[in-house]
Amino acid sequence: MILVVGGAGYIGSVLIRELLARGYAVRVLDRMFFGNAGLREHREQIELFAGDVRTMDPSVLEGVESVINLSGLSNDPTAEYNPHANFEMNTRANLALARLCKAKGIRRFVFASTCSIYDVGIANEEKDVVLDETSPVHPKAAYASSKFQAERALLELADKNFCPVILRKGTVYGFSPRMRYDLVVNTFLRDAISKGHVTTHFGGEMWRPLVDIRDAARAYIVCLDAEESKISGEIFNVVFRNFRISELALRVVGALREVGVKVELKPEYRYQGVRSYRVSGKKVQRVLGFAPAVTVEDAVKDMMENVSRYGYTDFDNPRYYNIGWMKLLEEADKIIRITGSVFDAAPAAPFKPAVVGMGGREPGSR
């Protein structure tokens, strides 16, 4: 039994499909912030526990052999919006879950980290080199920092009885039943379909390592299957290629034109504090024989087909944008705390008679 924490999310929905196709028994723990769209096609094939990893019942781990932790806030805007929740979910909850797994004798623990840990910024040209898992890193952004802290805490637990492995993924692209349009390639696709053009901020000069969502899912499965001696206490970058954003935009435009979608490219040069970094993915290929293979062009064509098939063309829907959806849920939560259930009758409030003043003065006042 494989427990996928955060399994109803963007990557989790694809990972579950891949695990089931390989004969794994799958259990999912998810807060279900984004609903069940990502699990709908496989709901009868998995065990689903709706809950928060920070307060999960330890019984969720009964019968589990390995854990893949995809949970937490998963991009910079949501992390910056609520740094406290970001730390609670991405750092503290991961460590608590790992400790609980170790105490229960669950040996293999695969943690979803990020290549944004390597970010050096567009203004540091002298640092514009390809970085690998041995490179010193000093993340400053809330999201990357929380993931790095989680990594360090997790690696301290590694011993002969506990086998943690960390995957630092590049920016992911590709279609998921729990779709996102706040990732660069997916954003280009959205703008191409809805606006007829794609925009490259800061002229697209920044670098970014990228990987297709299906390759990311395969990387997790490789870590489940690998010998412990090869992965215990190890960090692996998962990267298809490094692209300048300008080249990436050209590839997206070219792929769309091949399927009959006319798109303009609009460079925009104002500085917006963009991220830039290049990352080596050679270690995972050397140690585990794994090499991402899905090109940007193939992913774009696949997305075009599936976006239409699933009807995910309501591009303004906040459900496709992590920060937009979180803000909407937060606003709804504040209202529901006052109104109660949306359609059921709200319980009657205690009656408190108002004191009516006389002639503008309270009774007994002088």
C-alpha positions in Angstrom: 0.0 0.0 0.0 1.4 3.4 -1.0 0.1 6.5 0.8 0.1 9.6 -1.4 -0.3 12.7 0.8 -1.8 15.5 -1.3 -2.8 12.9 -3.8 -5.8 14.9 -5.1 -3.6 17.7 -6.4 -2.1 18.7 -9.7 0.7 16.2 -9.6 -0.9 13.7 -7.3 -3.8 13.1 -9.7 -1.4 12.0 -12.4 0.8 10.1 -10.0 -2.1 8.0 -8.8 -3.0 7.0 -12.3 0.5 5.9 -12.9 0.7 3.9 -9.7 -2.6 2.1 -10.4 -1.4 1.3 -13.9 1.6 -0.5 -12.3 -0.5 -2.5 -9.9 0.2 -0.6 -6.7 -2.5 -0.3 -4.0 -3.1 3.4 -3.4 -4.4 5.3 -0.4 -4.8 9.1 -0.5 -4.8 11.7 2.3 -5.8 15.1 1.1 -7.5 18.2 2.5 -9.6 18.3 -0.7 -9.2 22.1 -1.1 -9.7 21.7 -4.9 -12.4 19.1 -4.8 -12.3 15.6 -6.2 -11.9 16.3 -10.0 -8.4 14.9 -10.0 -9.6 11.6 -8.4 -12.9 11.2 -10.2 -11.8 8.6 -12.8 -10.1 6.4 -10.2 -12.2 7.0 -7.1 -13.3 3.3 -6.9 -9.7 2.1 -7.1 -8.3 4.0 -4.2 -8.8 4.5 -0.5 -9.5 8.2 0.2 -9.0 9.9 3.6 -10.1 13.6 3.6 -8.1 15.4 6.2 -5.2 17.7 7.1 -1.8 16.2 7.4 -1.2 18.4 10.4 -3.9 16.7 12.4 -4.2 13.3 10.7 -5.2 10.2 12.6 -2.2 7.9 12.8 -4.5 5.0 11.7 -4.2 6.4 8.1 -0.7 4.8 8.1 -2.0 1.3 9.0 -0.8 -1.2 6.3 1.2 1.4 4.5 4.6 0.4 3.1 5.8 3.7 1.6 4.8 7.3 1.7 5.0 10.0 -1.0 4.4 13.4 0.5 3.1 16.0 -2.1 1.2 18.0 0.5 1.5 21.7 1.4 1.4 25.0 -0.3 2.9 24.7 -3.7 4.0 28.0 -5.2 5.4 31.4 -4.2 2.2 33.5 -4.2 0.4 31.2 -1.7 3.5 31.0 0.5 4.0 34.7 0.5 0.3 35.3 1.2 0.4 33.3 4.4 4.0 32.5 5.5 2.9 31.0 8.8 0.6 28.4 7.1 3.4 27.8 4.5 5.8 26.9 7.3 3.3 24.8 9.2 2.3 22.8 6.1 5.6 22.6 4.1 8.1 22.2 7.0 6.6 21.3 10.3 3.9 18.9 9.0 6.4 17.1 6.8 8.7 16.5 9.7 5.9 15.3 12.0 4.7 12.9 9.3 8.2 11.6 8.7 8.7 11.0 12.4 5.4 9.2 12.6 6.2 7.0 9.7 9.6 6.1 11.2 8.0 5.2 14.5 5.5 2.9 12.7 8.3 1.2 10.8 7.4 2.7 7.4 10.9 2.8 5.8 10.5 4.6 2.5 9.5 8.3 2.5 9.6 10.3 -0.7 9.4 14.1 -0.3 8.3 16.6 -3.0 10.8 19.5 -3.0 11.5 22.2 -5.6 14.3 23.4 -7.8 13.3 27.0 -6.8 15.7 26.4 -3.9 18.5 27.2 -6.5 17.1 30.6 -7.5 19.8 33.2 -7.9 17.8 36.0 -9.5 18.1 37.7 -12.8 20.5 40.4 -11.5 23.3 37.9 -10.5 24.9 37.1 -13.8 28.1 36.0 -12.2 26.1 33.2 -10.5 24.4 32.2 -13.7 25.8 28.7 -13.8 24.3 25.2 -13.9 23.8 24.0 -10.3 23.5 20.5 -9.0 22.6 18.7 -5.7 26.0 19.6 -4.1 25.8 23.3 -4.9 25.4 25.6 -1.8 21.9 27.1 -1.7 20.5 30.1 0.2 16.8 30.3 -0.6 15.1 33.5 0.6 11.6 33.2 -0.7 9.1 31.7 1.8 8.2 28.8 -0.4 11.7 27.7 -1.3 12.9 28.3 2.2 10.2 26.2 3.8 11.0 23.3 1.4 14.8 23.6 2.2 14.2 23.6 5.9 12.0 20.5 5.5 14.7 18.8 3.5 17.3 19.3 6.1 15.1 18.1 8.9 14.1 15.0 6.9 17.7 14.0 6.1 18.6 14.1 9.8 16.1 11.2 10.3 17.9 8.9 7.8 19.4 5.8 9.2 19.3 2.0 8.7 15.6 1.9 9.6 14.4 4.9 7.7 14.9 5.7 4.0 14.0 9.3 3.0 14.6 10.6 -0.5 14.1 14.1 -1.8 13.0 15.1 -5.3 13.7 18.7 -6.3 11.5 19.1 -9.4 11.8 21.8 -12.0 8.7 23.8 -12.9 6.1 21.3 -14.0 4.1 21.5 -17.2 1.4 19.4 -18.7 -2.2 18.3 -18.3 -3.8 17.0 -15.1 -7.4 16.3 -14.2 -6.8 18.8 -11.4 -5.6 21.4 -13.9 -3.5 24.5 -13.1 -2.9 27.5 -15.3 -0.5 29.3 -12.9 2.6 27.4 -14.2 4.6 28.9 -17.0 3.9 26.6 -20.0 0.3 26.1 -18.9 0.0 29.8 -18.6 1.3 30.3 -22.1 -1.2 27.8 -23.4 -4.1 29.5 -21.6 -3.1 32.9 -23.0 -2.7 31.5 -26.5 -6.2 30.0 -26.4 -8.0 32.9 -24.6 -6.1 35.9 -25.9 -4.4 34.9 -29.1 -0.9 35.8 -27.8 1.6 34.9 -25.1 3.7 37.5 -23.2 7.3 37.0 -22.1 8.0 39.2 -19.0 11.4 40.8 -18.8 11.9 39.8 -22.4 12.0 36.2 -21.3 15.7 36.4 -20.4 15.5 34.3 -17.2 16.3 30.6 -17.1 14.0 28.0 -15.7 14.4 24.2 -15.4 11.3 22.3 -16.5 9.8 18.8 -16.4 6.5 17.3 -17.7 4.0 16.1 -15.1 4.1 12.5 -16.4 7.9 12.5 -16.1 7.6 13.9 -12.5 5.1 11.1 -11.7 7.5 8.5 -13.1 10.4 9.9 -11.0 8.4 9.2 -7.8 7.7 5.6 -8.9 11.4 5.1 -9.7 12.2 6.1 -6.1 9.6 3.5 -4.8 11.2 0.8 -6.9 14.9 1.6 -6.4 17.3 -0.2 -4.0 17.4 1.6 -0.6 21.2 1.9 -0.8 20.8 4.1 -3.9 18.3 6.6 -2.6 18.4 6.7 1.3 19.3 10.3 2.4 19.7 11.4 -1.2 18.5 14.5 -3.1 17.7 14.3 -6.9 16.9 17.0 -9.3 14.2 16.1 -11.7 14.6 18.2 -14.9 13.9 17.6 -18.5 15.9 20.7 -19.7 16.7 24.3 -18.8 15.1 26.9 -21.0 15.2 30.6 -21.3 11.6 31.7 -21.0 11.8 33.4 -24.4 12.8 30.0 -26.0 10.0 28.3 -24.1 7.5 30.7 -25.4 8.7 30.1 -29.0 8.4 26.4 -28.5 4.8 26.7 -27.2 3.9 29.0 -30.1 5.4 26.6 -32.6 3.6 23.6 -31.2 0.3 25.4 -31.2 0.7 26.5 -34.8 1.3 22.8 -35.8 -2.2 22.1 -34.5 -3.8 25.1 -36.2 -3.8 27.6 -33.4 -2.5 31.0 -34.5 -0.6 32.8 -31.7 1.4 36.0 -31.5 4.5 36.4 -29.2 4.6 39.7 -27.2 7.8 40.4 -25.3 7.4 42.8 -22.4 10.6 44.3 -20.8 9.6 45.8 -17.5 11.5 44.3 -14.5 9.3 42.4 -12.2 11.6 40.7 -9.7 11.7 37.5 -11.8 13.4 34.2 -10.8 16.2 32.7 -12.8 18.2 29.5 -12.3 19.7 26.5 -14.2 19.9 23.0 -12.8 21.6 19.8 -13.6 19.5 16.6 -13.8 22.4 14.2 -14.4 22.6 12.6 -11.0 19.2 10.9 -11.2 20.1 9.5 -14.6 23.5 8.3 -13.4 22.3 6.8 -10.1 18.8 5.6 -11.0 18.9 5.4 -14.8 16.0 7.9 -15.0 15.7 10.5 -17.7 12.6 12.7 -18.3 11.5 12.4 -21.9 8.3 14.4 -22.6 9.1 17.5 -24.6 7.4 20.8 -24.2 5.9 20.5 -27.7 4.4 17.1 -27.0 3.0 18.3 -23.7 1.4 21.4 -25.3 -0.4 19.2 -27.9 -1.5 16.8 -25.2 -2.9 19.7 -23.2 -4.8 21.1 -26.2 -6.5 17.8 -26.6 -7.4 17.3 -23.0 -8.3 20.8 -22.1 -11.0 20.5 -24.8 -12.0 17.0 -23.7 -12.4 17.9 -20.0 -13.9 21.3 -20.8 -11.3 23.2 -18.8 -11.6 26.4 -21.0 -13.3 28.5 -18.3 -9.9 30.2 -17.8 -11.1 32.8 -15.3 -12.2 30.1 -12.9 -10.1 30.6 -9.7 -10.0 26.9 -9.1 -7.1 26.7 -11.7 -5.0 29.1 -9.7 -3.6 28.2 -6.3 -3.5 31.7 -4.8 -6.9 32.7 -6.4 -8.6 29.7 -5.1 -7.1 29.9 -1.6 -8.2 33.5 -1.3 -11.7 32.6 -2.4 -11.9 29.8 0.1 -10.7 32.1 2.9 -13.4 34.6 2.0 -16.1 31.9 1.9 -14.9 30.5 5.2 -15.3 33.9 6.9 -18.9 34.2 5.5 -19.9 30.6 6.4 -18.7 31.2 10.0 -21.5 33.8 10.2 -24.2 32.3 8.0 -23.7 28.6 8.7 -24.6 26.1 5.9 -25.3 27.7 2.5 -28.7 26.2 1.9 -29.8 24.7 5.2 -31.6 26.9 7.7 -29.2 28.6 10.0 -29.8 28.1 13.8 -31.7 30.9 15.4 -29.5 33.4 17.2 -30.3 34.1 20.9 -32.8 36.9 21.2 -31.4 40.0 22.9 -33.9 42.8 23.2 -32.5 46.2 22.2 -32.6 49.0 24.7 -34.4 51.9 23.1 -33.4 55.3 24.3 -36.0 58.1 25.1 -35.6 61.3 23.4 -32.1 60.4 22.3 -31.1 59.5 25.9 -30.7 56.1 27.6 -33.2 55.3 30.4 -32.1 56.8 33.7 -29.5 59.0 32.1 -29.1 62.6 33.1 
